[in-house]
C-alpha cells in the first residue's frame, strides 16, 4: 500500500518510523483526580500504528475520543475553500506572504559561495608555493568547484545531501525542520488524518500519512473538492508554520510539488487561478489552526525534537494546555 509520504527538506521519501521495543507496550494514562477519566489504554492504538493500519488507527482514536481523551483528534473535520487574498495572509501574521511560493535558494547559495570562496582563497595562498607546487596545487584546488558543479548535474541527490548537511550550520535550521514537520503532524491530526510515522533527521524529514481511501482516490484521479481541501491544508501547513515566524520559507518546494500532485489528481480539474486561490486559502486555514493551537504546536515540536514515538507525539498534542 502506498503512503501519503512527503519529504520537505530533501528528496527522500523513505519512512523511518521505528518501534522502540520488540513488543507492544501497554500504554496507560492514569488520572490525577477523582473527576478525571480513571484509565486510558493506548495499546490498541500503538498496535495499529506498528502495523501501519490506518483504519485501525482511526478506529482507535475515534474510540479514545468517545471516551473523552482524544479530544483534539478530528476536531476540525469540516473545511471548505473560499476566495482568499494575499492581504488576508499578511493580516493573519504571515511575514512575507507575497513570496511564500518562491523557492528559497539560501542554503544552496551559501553552500556554493562557501565552496567557491574557500577554494579560491586556498588557490591564491597555495600559488605562493615554490616551484611546480605553486602551479599544480592551486590547479587541483580550483578544480574542486568544477567537480561540485559536475556532481550536481549528474547526481543532484548527492549535491542536495551535501547542501543539507551544510545547512545545519544555520542556527535556525533545526527549529525550521521541527516547526515545519510538527505543523504537518498537528494539522493532519486535527483534520482526522492518521499519522503513522515521521522523521526530523537531516535529509529524511517527513511526516507519513496513510489512508487507503485517499490513496485510491489519488491513484484514480478522483479527488473530490472535500478531500482536496483537507489534503491542501495539510500540505501547506509546514509552509504556513515557517511563514508565521520567518521572513523566508526554506522548506516549501516539496510541499508545493505535493499540492500540485493533488491538483492533477482532482476531479473536476482546477484552472490556474483556482489552484492559486486554493493554495492561498490552504495556507490561511493552516496558519489559523496553528495560531489557535500555538501551545499544542510548540509542545509537539519539543516531542518531535527529542524523537518521541508517534504515540508520545499524540500524547503531547492531547495533554498540551
matplotlib code that plots the C-alpha trace (Angstrom):
import matplotlib.pyplot as plt

x = [0.0, 1.4, 1.7, 1.0, 4.6, 6.0, 9.6, 10.2, 13.9, 15.2, 14.1, 14.0, 10.6, 11.5, 9.7, 11.9, 9.4, 10.8, 9.5, 11.2, 10.8, 10.3, 6.8, 3.8, 3.9, 0.9, 0.3, -2.0, -2.7, -4.0, -5.9, -4.7, -8.1, -11.3, -13.3, -11.0, -11.0, -9.6, -7.5, -6.9, -5.4, -3.4, -2.1, -4.7, -3.6, 0.1, -0.6, -2.4, 0.4, 3.0, 1.0, 0.6, -3.1, -4.7, -8.2, -7.2, -5.5, -8.7, -10.9, -8.7, -8.6, -12.3, -12.8, -10.4, -12.3, -15.6, -14.1, -13.2, -9.4, -8.5, -10.5, -8.3, -8.5, -10.6, -11.7, -11.6, -13.5, -15.1, -13.0, -14.3, -12.3, -13.2, -11.7, -8.6, -6.3, -2.6, -3.7, -5.5, -2.4, -0.4, -3.2, -3.1, 0.7, 2.4, 5.6, 6.3, 3.1, 3.9, 6.9, 5.7, 5.7, 9.1, 11.6, 14.4, 17.9, 19.5, 21.1, 22.2, 23.7, 25.5, 27.0, 28.2, 29.6, 31.5, 32.9, 33.9, 35.2, 37.2, 38.8, 39.6, 41.3, 43.2, 44.2, 45.7, 47.6, 49.0, 50.1, 53.0, 54.4, 57.9, 58.5, 55.9, 53.9, 52.8, 51.1, 49.7, 48.3, 46.2, 45.0, 43.9, 42.1, 40.4, 39.0, 37.0, 34.4, 34.0, 33.7, 30.9, 29.0, 29.5, 28.2, 25.2, 24.5, 25.0, 23.6, 21.6, 20.7, 24.3, 24.7, 21.4, 22.7, 25.8, 23.8, 21.5, 24.5, 26.0, 22.6, 22.9, 25.4, 22.5, 21.2, 17.6, 17.7, 16.7, 13.9, 12.6, 12.5, 10.7, 8.3, 7.5, 7.1, 5.1, 2.7, 2.1, 1.6, -0.7, -2.9, -3.4, -4.4, -6.9, -8.4, -8.8, -6.0, -3.9, -0.1, 1.8, 5.4, 7.7, 11.3, 13.1, 16.6, 18.6, 17.9, 15.0, 12.5, 8.9, 5.5, 4.0, 0.2, -1.5, -5.2, -6.4, -9.5, -7.4, -4.8, -7.3, -8.9, -5.4, -4.4, -7.7, -7.5, -10.9, -10.1, -13.3, -13.4, -13.8, -10.8, -8.7, -9.3, -8.2, -5.1, -4.3, -4.4, -2.1, 0.3, 0.5, 0.7, 4.5, 4.9, 2.4, 4.2, 7.5, 5.9, 4.4, 7.9, 10.4, 10.7, 11.7, 10.4, 13.1, 11.1, 8.2, 9.4, 8.4, 5.1, 4.2, 5.1, 2.9, 0.0, 0.4, 0.2, -3.1, -4.4, -3.5, -5.5, -8.6, -11.9, -13.2, -9.9, -9.0, -7.9, -4.6, -6.4, -8.4, -5.2, -3.6, -6.6, -6.9, -3.2, -3.7, -6.7, -5.0, -2.1, -4.6, -6.6, -3.5, -1.9, -5.2, -5.2, -1.5, -2.1, -5.2, -3.2, 0.1, 0.8, -0.1, 2.2, 5.1, 4.5, 4.5, 7.7, 9.5, 8.4, 9.5, 12.8, 13.6, 12.4, 9.4, 7.3, 4.1, 2.2, 4.2, 3.6, -0.2, 0.1, 1.9, -1.0, -3.7, -2.0, -0.9, -2.5]
y = [0.0, 3.4, 6.1, 9.8, 10.5, 13.9, 15.0, 18.7, 19.5, 16.7, 14.4, 11.4, 9.7, 6.7, 6.2, 5.8, 5.1, 2.6, 0.6, 1.4, -2.1, -5.5, -5.9, -3.7, -1.7, -1.4, 2.4, 3.6, 7.1, 7.4, 10.4, 12.5, 13.5, 11.7, 13.6, 12.7, 9.6, 6.8, 5.0, 5.1, 2.1, 3.1, -0.4, -0.8, 2.5, 1.6, -1.8, -0.3, 2.2, -0.5, -2.5, 0.6, 0.0, 3.4, 2.2, 0.7, 3.9, 5.9, 3.4, 3.5, 7.3, 7.5, 5.3, 7.3, 10.5, 8.9, 8.0, 11.7, 11.6, 12.3, 15.5, 17.1, 14.2, 15.2, 18.4, 20.3, 17.9, 20.5, 22.6, 24.4, 26.7, 30.3, 33.2, 34.4, 37.3, 37.8, 40.7, 38.2, 36.1, 39.2, 40.3, 36.9, 37.1, 35.6, 37.7, 37.7, 36.4, 37.7, 35.4, 32.3, 30.2, 31.4, 28.6, 29.7, 29.3, 30.5, 27.1, 26.4, 29.8, 29.7, 26.3, 27.2, 30.5, 28.8, 26.2, 28.7, 31.2, 28.7, 27.0, 30.5, 31.6, 28.4, 28.7, 32.1, 31.1, 27.9, 29.8, 31.0, 27.6, 27.1, 25.5, 23.4, 23.1, 26.7, 25.7, 22.2, 22.6, 25.7, 24.0, 20.9, 23.1, 25.2, 22.0, 21.2, 23.8, 22.3, 18.8, 20.0, 21.5, 18.3, 16.2, 18.5, 18.0, 14.2, 13.3, 16.1, 13.9, 13.8, 17.6, 18.1, 15.7, 17.8, 21.1, 19.5, 18.7, 22.2, 23.8, 22.5, 25.4, 27.8, 28.3, 28.3, 25.1, 22.6, 24.8, 25.2, 21.5, 20.8, 23.7, 22.5, 18.8, 19.4, 21.6, 18.7, 16.3, 18.5, 19.7, 16.2, 15.1, 17.9, 17.1, 13.4, 12.1, 9.4, 9.9, 6.6, 7.9, 10.9, 12.0, 15.2, 13.8, 15.8, 14.6, 12.4, 15.0, 13.9, 13.1, 9.9, 9.8, 6.6, 6.5, 3.7, 5.7, 8.7, 6.6, 5.0, 8.4, 9.9, 6.9, 7.0, 10.8, 11.1, 13.5, 15.5, 19.0, 18.0, 15.7, 18.0, 20.8, 18.7, 17.5, 21.0, 22.3, 19.5, 20.1, 23.8, 23.6, 23.4, 26.4, 28.3, 27.4, 28.7, 31.8, 32.8, 33.1, 33.6, 36.1, 33.5, 29.9, 27.3, 24.0, 24.8, 23.2, 19.7, 20.9, 22.8, 19.8, 17.6, 20.0, 20.2, 16.4, 16.6, 19.3, 17.0, 14.1, 16.1, 16.0, 18.3, 19.8, 23.3, 26.3, 28.0, 30.8, 28.3, 26.5, 29.7, 30.7, 27.2, 27.4, 30.8, 29.6, 26.4, 28.5, 30.8, 28.0, 26.1, 29.2, 29.9, 26.5, 26.8, 30.1, 28.9, 25.9, 27.5, 25.8, 22.4, 23.0, 24.0, 21.0, 18.7, 20.4, 19.6, 15.9, 15.6, 17.2, 14.5, 12.0, 10.8, 7.9, 8.6, 7.6, 10.1, 12.8, 12.2, 12.4, 15.7, 17.0, 15.8, 16.9, 20.4, 23.1]
z = [0.0, -1.0, 1.6, 1.5, 2.4, 1.9, 2.3, 2.8, 3.1, 0.8, -2.0, 0.3, 0.6, 2.8, 6.1, 9.1, 11.9, 14.2, 17.2, 20.4, 21.7, 20.2, 21.7, 22.1, 25.3, 27.5, 27.5, 30.2, 31.3, 34.9, 36.1, 39.0, 40.2, 41.0, 38.4, 35.5, 33.3, 35.5, 32.9, 29.2, 27.4, 24.3, 23.4, 20.6, 19.1, 19.3, 17.8, 14.8, 14.3, 14.4, 11.7, 9.5, 9.8, 9.0, 9.6, 12.9, 13.9, 13.1, 14.9, 18.0, 18.0, 17.5, 20.5, 22.6, 21.5, 22.6, 26.0, 26.5, 26.0, 22.3, 22.2, 19.6, 17.1, 14.2, 15.9, 12.6, 10.3, 8.1, 5.8, 2.7, 0.5, -0.2, -2.1, -0.3, -0.9, -0.1, 2.2, 4.4, 4.8, 5.9, 8.3, 9.9, 10.6, 7.6, 7.4, 3.7, 2.1, -1.4, -1.7, 0.0, -3.2, -4.3, -3.6, -1.3, -2.5, 0.7, 1.6, -2.0, -2.5, 0.9, 0.1, -3.3, -2.2, 0.6, -1.7, -4.4, -1.9, 0.1, -2.9, -4.4, -1.2, -0.9, -4.5, -4.0, -0.9, -2.4, -5.5, -3.4, -3.0, -4.6, -8.0, -9.7, -6.5, -6.9, -10.2, -9.6, -6.1, -6.9, -10.1, -8.2, -5.6, -8.2, -9.9, -6.7, -7.6, -11.1, -9.6, -7.2, -10.2, -12.2, -9.4, -9.1, -12.8, -12.9, -9.5, -7.9, -4.9, -3.8, -4.0, -2.1, 0.6, 0.9, 1.0, 3.6, 5.9, 5.3, 6.2, 9.8, 10.3, 10.2, 13.8, 12.7, 10.6, 13.2, 14.5, 11.0, 10.5, 13.8, 13.3, 9.7, 10.4, 13.6, 11.7, 9.2, 12.1, 14.1, 11.2, 9.9, 13.4, 13.8, 10.4, 11.3, 9.0, 10.8, 11.1, 11.2, 11.2, 10.9, 10.9, 11.7, 10.8, 8.4, 4.9, 5.9, 7.1, 6.5, 8.1, 6.9, 6.3, 5.2, 4.3, 2.0, 0.8, -0.1, -1.8, -4.1, -5.0, -5.7, -7.8, -9.8, -10.2, -8.5, -5.6, -4.9, -3.6, 0.1, 0.2, -1.9, 0.5, 3.5, 1.8, 0.6, 4.2, 5.4, 2.5, 3.2, 7.0, 7.1, 4.8, 7.0, 10.2, 8.8, 7.3, 10.7, 12.2, 9.4, 6.6, 4.1, 3.9, 3.2, 3.0, 0.7, -2.6, -1.8, -0.2, -3.4, -5.5, -3.4, -3.7, -7.4, -7.5, -5.7, -8.1, -11.0, -9.4, -8.6, -10.4, -11.7, -12.7, -11.5, -13.5, -12.7, -10.9, -8.9, -7.9, -6.8, -4.7, -3.1, -2.2, -0.5, 1.3, 2.4, 3.9, 5.6, 7.1, 8.2, 9.7, 11.6, 13.1, 14.1, 15.8, 17.6, 18.8, 19.4, 22.8, 21.3, 18.3, 20.5, 22.8, 19.7, 18.4, 21.7, 21.5, 17.8, 18.5, 21.1, 18.5, 20.5, 19.2, 17.3, 20.5, 22.6, 20.0, 20.1, 23.9, 23.5, 21.4, 23.8, 27.0, 26.0, 28.0]

ax = plt.figure().add_subplot(projection="3d")
ax.plot(x, y, z, "-o")
ax.set_aspect("equal")
plt.show()
